[in-house]
Amino acid sequence: MAVDNSEIMDFVNRYQNLQGYQNASDQLMKDLLIYCKEIQGQYADENQMLKQELRNAKLDLEHATTSRREMQQVLQELDYDNSYMKNRNPYVLILIDGDGLLFQESFIRQGIEGGKQAAYALRTAVAEYVGSQSGEVEIVAKVCANLSGLGRAMRRDGCLDSESELKEFYLGFTQAKASFDFIDVGHGKERADSKIKETTRWHLRNYNCRQILLGISHDAGYAPFLDEILQDTDTRSRVSLIEGVATVRELKNTNVHILDPLPSLFRNQKLIDRSGDRAAERAEAYARSSAQAPASVPFFPAPSRASTSSPVMVASPISPPATVATTASSSWAGVTAKASPPPVITTPLAKISVNVPARKAPEQKVATPAWNPGERGIDPPIPINATAMDNIKKRTGKDKLCNNHYLRGPCAKGDECCFEHKYKPNADEINAIAHLTRLNPCTSGQECEVDNCIYGHHCPSVSGNTCTHPYCKFRVEDHPPGTKFKNAKIHEN
């Protein structure tokens, strides 16, 4: 049988095709194995990384759990401490502007005991306002005022006889309770105001401060301050006003809470300067007594350098036609009804003889009585030599003469004193030193009991009805009624 070559070639072709498929299949399997190996390696690395991350996550979870529990414990402790601190030492703060909110005269006149009674009464009134928490809440009170200025103002008003009463009153107020204080801010504009404002700001930031009671009802200058701090409900609920003098309109407009008045504790009227009225009353009384007394020529001791005195005749204040030739004096008044003790160092005044002409009763006129500044009276005049005064005034710095050394004797400071001790002034220069020293007010004023006091007990710079000193240090009441002043700030003395 004959074989057909075409059929054989067909088988060969088919075999070759099959062989090609087998080779392709083998290559496919080889490629698949290589790929799987690579994928296996990649996933093995990734799996290892994930396992490590899982271990780390477990560690982190354990640490987070531990930390969270610790934080929860710390938070609980802090919550307890916070609650404890918030409720520990709660207090109510009372801030009083003592220059305007004044305690009743009945307390002040009792001195130290009155101060204690006022403190107890104030604490009782505030405790009633606090209510059921009064046993747990401390009451702190601070009164800020210019003690010397307030004392003078109250004395001019007539509600005090002596400034020492006010000092003793506030001493008792401070002694009554450890948390009660009087703060003497001294002389200066708005010193009490600024202290009260800054103290209020500080305590408003303190959670333990439950309430702040401000005794400022008299002063409209606090209105901007109240507008500043009363910005939120919490602060507004913690600030109230204590009313003595009726609250001014500007403060009411801030809508601040105002407590009920305490008329038994605080004065409801402002101070008024009645010193002029009292001086006029004294002058009128003196005029009546002078008109009833016979005309006489009183004697005044003239001081000498040896601290001895010789009588000097001075015209009676009820004899206006009498003329007196005297040495030029530094004092406005050459005559007075009562002499005051002289300074130690002065020169004797020349004796002056006065002729008082007799008058018929119908023609007699009562002159305007000489001013009497008070218990001590008018300081004796000191004769001044202009040249000597210029010599003393020219000395400045360390060359300035020591007043105490030359007027009272050897200076107690000795070599430590910054003023001159070795210079030997003449009598006129001693007078000049005494006059310049007398321009400084005596701290005791008319109550001074020092016979040889070198300081002034009334203003010596009054000429006519004008105080000529542009920087006079004396108070208004240390001048005659109706005096005009060149010192624009005289009322601050």
URNOR-V74809 format. One record per pair of residues at least 12 apart in sequence whose C-alpha atoms are under 10 Angstrom apart, sorted by the first residue. I is the first residue (numbers start at 0). J is the second residue. Records with the same first field share a line. If there is no record, write none. Layout:
BEGIN
I->J ; J
END
This chain:
BEGIN
84->206 ; 207
85->205 ; 206 ; 207 ; 208
86->135 ; 136 ; 206 ; 207
87->135 ; 136 ; 207
88->135 ; 136 ; 137 ; 207 ; 208
89->132 ; 133 ; 135 ; 136 ; 137 ; 138 ; 205 ; 206 ; 207 ; 208 ; 209 ; 210
90->133 ; 135 ; 136 ; 137 ; 138 ; 139 ; 206 ; 207 ; 208 ; 209 ; 210 ; 211
91->125 ; 126 ; 129 ; 133 ; 136 ; 137 ; 138 ; 139 ; 140 ; 202 ; 207 ; 208 ; 209 ; 210 ; 211 ; 212 ; 237
92->125 ; 137 ; 138 ; 139 ; 140 ; 141 ; 178 ; 179 ; 198 ; 199 ; 202 ; 203 ; 208 ; 209 ; 210 ; 211 ; 212 ; 213 ; 238
93->121 ; 122 ; 125 ; 138 ; 139 ; 140 ; 141 ; 142 ; 179 ; 195 ; 199 ; 210 ; 211 ; 212 ; 213 ; 214 ; 239 ; 240 ; 241
94->139 ; 140 ; 141 ; 142 ; 143 ; 180 ; 194 ; 195 ; 196 ; 198 ; 199 ; 211 ; 212 ; 213 ; 214 ; 215 ; 240 ; 241
95->140 ; 141 ; 142 ; 143 ; 144 ; 181 ; 191 ; 192 ; 195 ; 212 ; 213 ; 214 ; 215 ; 216 ; 240 ; 241
96->141 ; 142 ; 143 ; 144 ; 145 ; 191 ; 192 ; 194 ; 195 ; 213 ; 214 ; 215 ; 216 ; 217 ; 218
97->141 ; 142 ; 143 ; 144 ; 145 ; 146 ; 149 ; 181 ; 182 ; 183 ; 191 ; 214 ; 215
98->142 ; 143 ; 144 ; 145 ; 146 ; 148 ; 149 ; 150 ; 152 ; 191 ; 192 ; 215 ; 217 ; 218 ; 269 ; 270
99->144 ; 149 ; 214 ; 215 ; 216 ; 217 ; 218 ; 243 ; 244 ; 266 ; 267 ; 268 ; 269 ; 270
100->142 ; 144 ; 213 ; 214 ; 215 ; 216 ; 217 ; 218 ; 241 ; 242 ; 243 ; 244 ; 265 ; 266 ; 267 ; 268 ; 269
101->142 ; 149 ; 153 ; 214 ; 243 ; 244 ; 264 ; 265 ; 266 ; 267 ; 268 ; 269 ; 270
102->114 ; 117 ; 121 ; 168 ; 243 ; 262 ; 263 ; 264 ; 265 ; 266 ; 267
103->117 ; 158 ; 243 ; 262 ; 263 ; 264 ; 265 ; 266 ; 267
104->153 ; 158 ; 159 ; 165 ; 264 ; 265 ; 266
105->117 ; 158 ; 263 ; 264 ; 266
106->118 ; 164 ; 165 ; 168 ; 263 ; 264 ; 265
107->158 ; 159 ; 164 ; 165 ; 166 ; 167 ; 168 ; 169 ; 171 ; 172
108->158 ; 159 ; 160 ; 161 ; 163 ; 164 ; 165 ; 167 ; 168
109->164 ; 165 ; 167 ; 168 ; 171
110->163 ; 164 ; 165 ; 166 ; 167 ; 168 ; 169 ; 170 ; 171 ; 172
111->164 ; 165 ; 166 ; 167 ; 168 ; 169 ; 170 ; 171 ; 172 ; 173 ; 174 ; 175
112->167 ; 168 ; 169 ; 170 ; 171 ; 172 ; 174 ; 175
113->164 ; 165 ; 167 ; 168 ; 169 ; 170 ; 171 ; 172
114->164 ; 165 ; 166 ; 167 ; 168 ; 169 ; 170 ; 171 ; 172 ; 173 ; 174 ; 175
115->168 ; 169 ; 170 ; 171 ; 172 ; 173 ; 174 ; 175 ; 176 ; 179
116->168 ; 171 ; 172 ; 175 ; 264
117->168 ; 169 ; 171 ; 172 ; 175 ; 263 ; 264 ; 265
118->140 ; 169 ; 171 ; 172 ; 173 ; 174 ; 175 ; 176 ; 179 ; 180 ; 264
119->172 ; 175 ; 176 ; 179
120->263 ; 264
121->138 ; 140 ; 261 ; 264 ; 265
122->137 ; 138 ; 139 ; 140 ; 176 ; 179
123->138
124->261 ; 264
125->138 ; 212 ; 241
126->138
128->258 ; 259
129->209 ; 210
136->207 ; 208 ; 209
137->178 ; 208 ; 209
138->176 ; 178 ; 179 ; 208 ; 210
139->176 ; 177 ; 178 ; 179 ; 180 ; 208 ; 211
140->172 ; 173 ; 176 ; 177 ; 178 ; 179 ; 180 ; 181 ; 211 ; 212
141->172 ; 173 ; 178 ; 179 ; 180 ; 181 ; 182 ; 195 ; 198 ; 213
142->169 ; 172 ; 173 ; 179 ; 180 ; 181 ; 182 ; 183 ; 184 ; 191 ; 195 ; 214
143->180 ; 181 ; 182 ; 183 ; 184 ; 185 ; 190 ; 191 ; 192 ; 194 ; 195
144->181 ; 182 ; 183 ; 184 ; 185 ; 186 ; 189 ; 190 ; 191 ; 192 ; 194
145->182 ; 183 ; 184 ; 185 ; 186 ; 187 ; 188 ; 189 ; 190 ; 191
146->162 ; 163 ; 165 ; 166 ; 169 ; 181 ; 182 ; 183 ; 184 ; 185 ; 186
147->162 ; 163 ; 165 ; 166 ; 183 ; 184 ; 185 ; 186 ; 492
148->162 ; 185 ; 186 ; 187 ; 490 ; 491 ; 492
149->162 ; 165 ; 185 ; 186 ; 270
150->162 ; 163 ; 164 ; 165 ; 166
151->165 ; 272 ; 474 ; 475 ; 476 ; 492
152->270 ; 271 ; 272 ; 273 ; 274 ; 490
153->165 ; 269 ; 270 ; 271 ; 272 ; 273
154->270 ; 271 ; 272 ; 273 ; 274
155->270 ; 271 ; 272 ; 273 ; 274 ; 275 ; 276 ; 277 ; 475 ; 476
156->269 ; 270 ; 271 ; 272 ; 273 ; 274 ; 277
157->270 ; 271 ; 272 ; 273 ; 274 ; 277
158->270 ; 271
161->446
166->181
168->181
169->181 ; 182 ; 183
182->194
186->491 ; 492
187->491
188->491
189->220
192->215 ; 218 ; 220 ; 221
193->221
195->213 ; 214 ; 215 ; 221
196->213 ; 221 ; 224 ; 225 ; 228
199->211 ; 212 ; 213 ; 228 ; 238
200->224 ; 228
203->228 ; 233 ; 234 ; 237 ; 238
204->234
208->237
209->234 ; 236 ; 237 ; 238
210->234 ; 235 ; 236 ; 237 ; 238 ; 239
211->234 ; 236 ; 237 ; 238 ; 239 ; 240 ; 241
212->237 ; 238 ; 239 ; 240 ; 241 ; 242 ; 256 ; 257 ; 258
213->238 ; 239 ; 240 ; 241 ; 242 ; 257 ; 258
214->239 ; 240 ; 241 ; 242 ; 243 ; 244 ; 246 ; 265
215->240 ; 241 ; 242 ; 243 ; 244 ; 246 ; 247 ; 250
216->240 ; 241 ; 242 ; 243 ; 244 ; 245 ; 246 ; 247 ; 248 ; 249 ; 250 ; 251 ; 257
217->242 ; 243 ; 244 ; 245 ; 246 ; 247 ; 248 ; 250 ; 267 ; 268 ; 269
218->244 ; 246 ; 247 ; 248 ; 249 ; 250
219->246 ; 247 ; 248 ; 249 ; 250 ; 251
220->247 ; 249 ; 250
221->249 ; 250
222->247 ; 248 ; 249 ; 250 ; 251 ; 252 ; 253 ; 255
223->249 ; 250 ; 253
224->250 ; 253
225->238 ; 250 ; 253 ; 254 ; 255
226->250 ; 252 ; 253 ; 254 ; 255
227->253
229->253 ; 254 ; 255
235->254 ; 255 ; 256
236->255 ; 256
237->255 ; 256
238->255 ; 256 ; 257
239->254 ; 255 ; 256 ; 257 ; 258
240->255 ; 256 ; 257 ; 258 ; 259 ; 260
241->256 ; 257 ; 258 ; 259 ; 260 ; 261 ; 265
242->257 ; 258 ; 259 ; 260 ; 261 ; 262 ; 265 ; 266 ; 267
243->259 ; 260 ; 261 ; 262 ; 263 ; 264 ; 265 ; 266 ; 267 ; 268 ; 269
244->260 ; 262 ; 265 ; 266 ; 267 ; 268 ; 269
245->260 ; 267 ; 268 ; 269
246->260
272->476
274->475 ; 476 ; 480
275->475 ; 476 ; 479 ; 480 ; 481
276->480
277->480
278->370 ; 371 ; 372 ; 373 ; 476 ; 479 ; 480
279->370 ; 479 ; 480 ; 481
281->368 ; 370 ; 371 ; 372 ; 373
282->367 ; 368 ; 369 ; 370 ; 371 ; 372 ; 480
283->367 ; 368
284->368
285->336 ; 367 ; 368 ; 369 ; 370 ; 371
286->316 ; 317 ; 365 ; 366 ; 367 ; 368 ; 369
287->365 ; 368
289->315 ; 316 ; 317 ; 336 ; 365 ; 366 ; 368
290->317 ; 363 ; 364 ; 365 ; 366 ; 368
292->317
293->317
294->314 ; 315 ; 316 ; 317 ; 318 ; 355 ; 357
295->313 ; 314 ; 315 ; 316 ; 317 ; 318 ; 355
296->311 ; 312 ; 313 ; 314 ; 315 ; 316 ; 317 ; 318 ; 336 ; 352 ; 353 ; 354 ; 355
297->310 ; 311 ; 312 ; 313 ; 314 ; 315 ; 316 ; 334 ; 335 ; 336 ; 337 ; 338
298->310 ; 311 ; 312 ; 313 ; 314 ; 315 ; 337 ; 338
299->311 ; 312 ; 313 ; 334 ; 335 ; 337 ; 338 ; 339 ; 340 ; 341 ; 379
300->312 ; 338 ; 339 ; 340 ; 341 ; 347 ; 348 ; 379
301->340 ; 341 ; 342 ; 345 ; 346 ; 347 ; 348 ; 349 ; 350 ; 379 ; 380 ; 381
302->340 ; 341 ; 342 ; 343 ; 344 ; 345 ; 346 ; 347 ; 348 ; 379 ; 380 ; 381 ; 451
303->341 ; 342 ; 343 ; 344 ; 345 ; 346 ; 347 ; 348 ; 426
304->342 ; 343 ; 344 ; 345 ; 346 ; 347 ; 406 ; 426 ; 429 ; 430
305->343 ; 344 ; 345 ; 346
306->341 ; 342 ; 343 ; 344 ; 345 ; 346 ; 451
307->343 ; 347
308->341 ; 347
309->347 ; 348 ; 349 ; 350
310->347 ; 348 ; 349 ; 350 ; 351
311->347 ; 348 ; 349 ; 350 ; 351 ; 352
312->334 ; 348 ; 349 ; 350 ; 351 ; 352 ; 353
313->325 ; 333 ; 334 ; 335 ; 350 ; 351 ; 352 ; 353
314->333 ; 334 ; 335 ; 336 ; 351 ; 352 ; 353 ; 354 ; 355
315->333 ; 334 ; 335 ; 336 ; 353 ; 355 ; 368 ; 369
316->332 ; 333 ; 334 ; 335 ; 336 ; 365 ; 366 ; 367 ; 368 ; 369 ; 370
317->334 ; 335 ; 336 ; 364 ; 365 ; 366 ; 367 ; 368 ; 369
318->354 ; 355 ; 356 ; 363 ; 364 ; 365 ; 366 ; 367 ; 368
319->355 ; 364 ; 365 ; 366 ; 367 ; 368
320->354 ; 355 ; 356 ; 366
321->353 ; 354 ; 355 ; 356
322->352 ; 353 ; 354 ; 355
323->351 ; 352 ; 353 ; 354
324->349 ; 351 ; 352 ; 353
325->348 ; 349 ; 350 ; 351 ; 382
326->348 ; 349 ; 351 ; 380 ; 381 ; 382 ; 383 ; 384
327->380 ; 381 ; 382 ; 383 ; 384 ; 385
328->379 ; 380 ; 381 ; 382 ; 383 ; 384 ; 434 ; 459
329->379 ; 380 ; 381 ; 382 ; 383 ; 431 ; 434 ; 435 ; 437 ; 459 ; 460 ; 461 ; 462
330->377 ; 378 ; 379 ; 380 ; 381 ; 382 ; 434 ; 457 ; 458 ; 459 ; 460 ; 461 ; 462
331->377 ; 380 ; 458 ; 459 ; 460 ; 461 ; 462 ; 463 ; 464 ; 465 ; 466 ; 478 ; 479
332->369 ; 370 ; 371 ; 377 ; 378 ; 379 ; 380 ; 459 ; 461 ; 462 ; 463 ; 479
333->369 ; 377 ; 378 ; 379 ; 380
334->368 ; 369 ; 370 ; 377 ; 379 ; 380
335->368 ; 369 ; 370 ; 371 ; 372 ; 376 ; 377 ; 378 ; 379
336->368 ; 369 ; 370 ; 371 ; 376 ; 377
337->369 ; 371 ; 372 ; 373 ; 374 ; 375 ; 376 ; 377 ; 378
338->371 ; 374 ; 375 ; 376 ; 377 ; 378 ; 379
339->374 ; 375 ; 376 ; 377 ; 378 ; 379 ; 445 ; 447 ; 448 ; 450 ; 451 ; 456
340->375 ; 376 ; 377 ; 378 ; 379 ; 447 ; 448 ; 449 ; 450 ; 451 ; 452 ; 453
341->377 ; 378 ; 379 ; 380 ; 381 ; 449 ; 450 ; 451 ; 452 ; 453
342->378 ; 379 ; 381 ; 406 ; 407 ; 433 ; 437 ; 449 ; 450 ; 451 ; 452 ; 453 ; 454 ; 455
343->405 ; 406 ; 407 ; 408 ; 433 ; 450 ; 451 ; 452 ; 453
344->381 ; 405 ; 406 ; 407 ; 408 ; 426 ; 429 ; 430 ; 432 ; 433 ; 451 ; 453
345->379 ; 380 ; 381 ; 382 ; 406 ; 426 ; 427 ; 428 ; 429 ; 430 ; 431 ; 432 ; 433 ; 434
346->381 ; 382 ; 426 ; 427 ; 429 ; 430
347->381 ; 382 ; 426
348->380 ; 381 ; 382
369->479
370->478 ; 479 ; 480
371->457 ; 477 ; 478 ; 479
372->444 ; 445 ; 456 ; 457 ; 458 ; 476 ; 477 ; 478 ; 479 ; 480
373->444 ; 445 ; 446 ; 456 ; 457 ; 476 ; 477
374->444 ; 445 ; 446 ; 447 ; 448
375->444 ; 445 ; 446 ; 447 ; 448 ; 450 ; 456 ; 457
376->445 ; 446 ; 456 ; 457
377->445 ; 455 ; 456 ; 457 ; 458 ; 459
378->437 ; 454 ; 455 ; 456 ; 457 ; 458 ; 459
379->459
380->434 ; 459
381->427 ; 430 ; 431 ; 433 ; 434 ; 437 ; 459
382->427 ; 430 ; 431 ; 433 ; 434
383->427 ; 428 ; 429 ; 430 ; 431 ; 432 ; 433 ; 434
384->426 ; 427 ; 428 ; 430 ; 431
385->427 ; 428 ; 431
386->427 ; 428 ; 431
387->424 ; 425 ; 426 ; 427 ; 428 ; 429 ; 430 ; 431 ; 432
388->427 ; 428 ; 429 ; 430 ; 431 ; 432 ; 434 ; 435
389->428 ; 431
390->424 ; 428 ; 431
391->424 ; 428 ; 429 ; 431 ; 432 ; 435
392->431 ; 432 ; 435
394->419
395->418
396->417 ; 418 ; 419
397->416 ; 417 ; 418 ; 419 ; 420
398->417 ; 418 ; 419 ; 420 ; 421 ; 422
399->417 ; 418 ; 419 ; 420 ; 422
400->417 ; 418 ; 419 ; 420 ; 421 ; 422 ; 423 ; 424 ; 432
401->416 ; 417 ; 418 ; 419 ; 420 ; 421 ; 422 ; 432
402->418 ; 419 ; 420 ; 429 ; 432 ; 433 ; 435 ; 436 ; 453
403->418 ; 420 ; 432 ; 433 ; 436 ; 453
404->416 ; 418 ; 419 ; 420 ; 421
405->419 ; 420 ; 422 ; 423 ; 424 ; 429 ; 432 ; 433
406->429 ; 430 ; 432 ; 433 ; 436 ; 451 ; 452 ; 453
407->451 ; 452 ; 453
432->453
433->453 ; 454 ; 455
434->453 ; 454 ; 455 ; 459
435->453 ; 454 ; 455 ; 459
436->453 ; 454 ; 455
437->452 ; 453 ; 454 ; 455 ; 456 ; 457 ; 458 ; 459 ; 460
438->453 ; 454 ; 455 ; 456 ; 457 ; 458 ; 459 ; 460 ; 468 ; 471 ; 472 ; 473
439->453 ; 454 ; 455 ; 456 ; 457 ; 458 ; 459 ; 471 ; 472 ; 473
440->453 ; 454 ; 455 ; 456 ; 457 ; 458 ; 459 ; 471 ; 472 ; 473 ; 474 ; 477
441->453 ; 454 ; 455 ; 456 ; 457 ; 473
442->454 ; 455 ; 456
443->455 ; 456
444->456 ; 457 ; 473 ; 474 ; 477
445->457 ; 477
455->473 ; 477
456->473 ; 477
457->473 ; 474 ; 475 ; 476 ; 477 ; 478 ; 479
458->471 ; 472 ; 473 ; 474 ; 475 ; 476 ; 477 ; 478 ; 479
459->471 ; 473 ; 477 ; 478
460->473 ; 478
461->478 ; 479 ; 482 ; 483 ; 484
462->482 ; 483
463->479 ; 482 ; 483
464->478 ; 479 ; 480 ; 481 ; 482 ; 483 ; 484
465->478 ; 479 ; 481 ; 482 ; 483 ; 484 ; 485
466->478 ; 479 ; 482 ; 483 ; 484 ; 485 ; 486
467->483 ; 484 ; 485 ; 486
468->484 ; 485 ; 486
469->484 ; 485 ; 486 ; 487 ; 488 ; 489
470->484 ; 485 ; 486 ; 487 ; 488 ; 489
471->484 ; 485 ; 486 ; 487 ; 488 ; 489 ; 492
472->486 ; 488 ; 489 ; 490 ; 491 ; 492
473->489 ; 490 ; 491 ; 492
474->489 ; 490 ; 491 ; 492
475->489 ; 490 ; 491 ; 492
476->490
END
